Amino acid sequence: MNFFQPSFELREKTPDGAMVKKRHHAPATPHARPLADARVPEEVRERLRAAYEALDPVALLAGIRAAQARLVGIADRPVEPTSAPALEEFLSGLRTAWREGEVRPTARPMPKAARWWRTRANPFEGAWPQLRAWFEAEPDGTARELLERLHARSPEDPGEGQLRTLQRRLKVWRAEMVRELVFGAGRGPSGAKP
């Protein structure tokens, strides 16, 4: 590639507003560039010329074709049976294979940092105890009903724009209530206190 395939090389970039104009040198092989550069010492140029003259593109192509033929021969060999799972076992595992995630051996899950900071002030800072009390009194109520009740009590409290925040909090409270009903007050899935 370095001796036979020419390529463009970037000469300069000029910003022009939002665009960048690029100018390239004339196409040349990576071998020809140092030969044309006056800064390259003469002994390096002689070594490059000697290496280039020793190359025979036809012989190189013949070597590449022979290597490809050997690879095809290896690929065409019959494969000895291994202890692969039976077809029925493989197909039954497809139903739950998606749970395993990425199947490529090089794939790694990206670590996700836990977000602990707030991006804005808590709109329900003083209202959480009251909202929690209303939720515990009527656990089947919706976040919209709680928000309307809160707004009727005090019009300066958060309005419709904070509905999603209240819905998220209600989801957490319901999960806590389910955990208490299933595992007992203050107990985790194993029965031990957290």
C-alpha positions in Angstrom: 0.0 0.0 0.0 2.7 2.5 1.0 4.7 1.9 -2.3 1.9 1.5 -4.8 -1.4 3.2 -3.7 -1.5 7.0 -4.0 -3.5 9.1 -1.5 -4.3 12.7 -0.8 -2.6 14.5 2.1 -4.0 17.6 3.7 -1.9 20.7 3.0 -4.0 23.4 4.8 -7.4 24.2 6.4 -8.8 27.7 6.2 -11.9 28.7 8.3 -14.4 30.6 6.3 -17.3 31.4 8.6 -19.1 28.2 9.5 -17.3 26.3 6.7 -13.7 25.1 6.6 -11.9 25.1 3.2 -9.4 22.3 2.8 -6.5 22.1 0.3 -4.7 18.9 -0.4 -1.3 18.1 -2.0 -1.4 16.3 -5.3 -2.0 12.5 -4.9 1.2 10.6 -4.2 2.2 7.4 -2.5 3.5 7.5 1.0 6.8 6.2 -0.5 7.1 9.1 -3.0 6.5 11.9 -0.4 9.8 11.5 1.5 11.6 11.2 -1.8 10.3 14.6 -2.9 11.0 16.3 0.5 14.4 18.1 0.6 14.5 17.7 4.4 14.9 13.9 4.2 18.6 12.8 4.4 20.0 11.2 1.2 20.8 7.8 2.9 17.1 7.4 3.9 16.1 8.2 0.3 18.6 5.5 -1.0 17.1 2.9 1.4 13.6 3.8 0.2 14.6 3.5 -3.5 16.3 0.1 -2.8 13.2 -1.2 -1.1 11.0 0.0 -3.9 13.2 -1.6 -6.6 13.2 -4.9 -4.7 9.4 -5.1 -4.9 7.7 -6.9 -7.7 3.9 -6.2 -7.8 3.2 -9.3 -9.7 5.1 -11.5 -7.2 3.3 -9.7 -4.3 -0.1 -10.4 -5.9 0.8 -14.0 -6.4 1.8 -14.3 -2.8 -1.5 -12.7 -1.7 -3.5 -15.0 -3.9 -1.6 -18.1 -2.5 -2.3 -16.9 1.1 -6.0 -16.4 0.2 -6.1 -19.9 -1.3 -4.6 -21.4 1.9 -7.3 -19.5 4.0 -10.1 -20.9 1.7 -8.6 -24.4 2.2 -8.7 -24.0 5.9 -12.3 -22.6 5.8 -13.5 -25.5 3.6 -12.2 -28.3 5.9 -15.0 -30.3 7.5 -15.6 -29.2 11.0 -15.6 -31.8 13.7 -18.7 -31.9 15.8 -18.3 -30.2 19.1 -20.5 -30.3 22.2 -22.9 -27.7 20.8 -26.3 -27.5 22.3 -29.1 -29.3 20.5 -31.3 -27.3 18.2 -34.3 -27.5 20.5 -32.3 -26.3 23.4 -30.9 -23.3 21.4 -34.4 -22.3 20.1 -35.9 -22.5 23.6 -33.2 -20.2 24.9 -34.0 -17.5 22.3 -37.1 -16.5 24.2 -35.0 -15.2 27.0 -31.7 -14.4 25.2 -32.5 -10.7 25.1 -32.1 -10.5 28.9 -28.4 -11.4 28.5 -27.8 -8.1 26.7 -25.1 -7.7 24.2 -23.8 -11.0 22.8 -20.5 -9.7 21.3 -17.5 -10.9 23.4 -15.9 -7.4 23.1 -19.0 -5.5 24.3 -18.8 -3.9 27.7 -21.7 -2.0 29.3 -21.0 1.6 29.7 -20.7 2.5 33.4 -23.6 4.8 34.4 -22.8 7.2 37.2 -25.6 7.6 39.7 -27.0 11.1 39.6 -27.2 12.6 43.0 -27.4 16.3 42.2 -30.4 18.5 41.5 -30.5 20.7 38.4 -33.1 23.1 39.9 -34.7 23.9 43.2 -37.2 21.3 44.5 -40.7 22.8 43.7 -42.4 20.7 46.4 -39.8 21.4 49.2 -42.4 22.3 51.9 -45.3 20.3 50.5 -43.9 16.7 50.6 -45.1 15.9 54.1 -48.7 17.1 53.2 -48.6 15.2 49.9 -47.4 12.0 51.6 -50.2 12.3 54.2 -52.8 12.7 51.4 -51.3 9.7 49.6 -51.4 7.5 52.6 -55.0 8.5 53.3 -56.0 7.8 49.7 -53.4 5.5 48.0 -55.4 5.0 44.9 -55.5 8.8 44.1 -53.6 10.1 41.0 -50.8 12.6 40.9 -53.1 15.1 39.1 -55.7 14.9 41.9 -53.0 15.5 44.5 -51.5 18.4 42.5 -55.0 20.0 42.1 -55.7 19.6 45.8 -52.3 21.2 46.7 -52.9 24.1 44.3 -56.4 24.7 45.7 -54.9 24.9 49.2 -52.2 27.4 48.2 -52.2 28.9 44.6 -48.5 29.8 44.9 -47.6 26.0 45.2 -46.3 24.3 42.0 -48.7 24.0 39.1 -49.4 21.8 36.1 -45.7 22.0 35.0 -44.6 19.9 37.9 -47.0 17.0 37.3 -44.3 14.6 36.1 -42.2 15.2 39.2 -45.1 14.3 41.4 -45.9 11.2 39.2 -42.3 10.0 39.7 -42.5 10.5 43.5 -45.9 8.7 43.6 -44.4 5.8 41.8 -41.7 5.5 44.5 -44.2 5.8 47.3 -46.4 3.0 45.7 -43.3 0.8 45.4 -42.6 1.3 49.1 -46.2 0.5 50.0 -46.1 -2.7 47.9 -42.8 -3.7 49.5 -44.3 -3.2 53.0 -47.5 -5.2 52.1 -45.5 -8.1 50.6 -42.5 -8.3 53.0 -43.8 -6.5 56.1 -43.0 -3.1 57.5 -39.4 -2.2 57.2 -38.3 -5.6 55.9 -36.6 -6.4 52.6 -37.1 -9.4 50.3 -35.0 -11.7 52.5 -37.1 -10.9 55.6 -34.2 -9.1 57.3 -34.2 -5.4 58.0 -32.2 -3.3 55.6 
